């Protein structure tokens, strides 16, 4: 099998990767906007949700986990869950959530 055929076995074209990159750029712009716009109590949950969406999109498409063995996806998503748990626990320890 040639390199060109191997490159397109994953079902994503260059246009698909560009669309994903534009979506990631838009989410990043929304994250930056949280600094300038008062989101009130939705500030932290909105940042966490956008972070998770970006993580899933990057590891699924750019790291090809969507097309790879499910064990690798499990390991990455377990790491994400652990990181979220540690981050939320640290914020709770410093009484970040109490207004």
Protein Blocks (a to p, Z undefined) as FASTA:
>chain_A
ZZklmmmmnopafklmmmmmmmmmmmmmmmmmmmmpcgkjmlmmmmmmmmmmmmmmmmmm
mnommmmcfklmmmmmmmmmmmmmmmmmmmmmnommpZZ
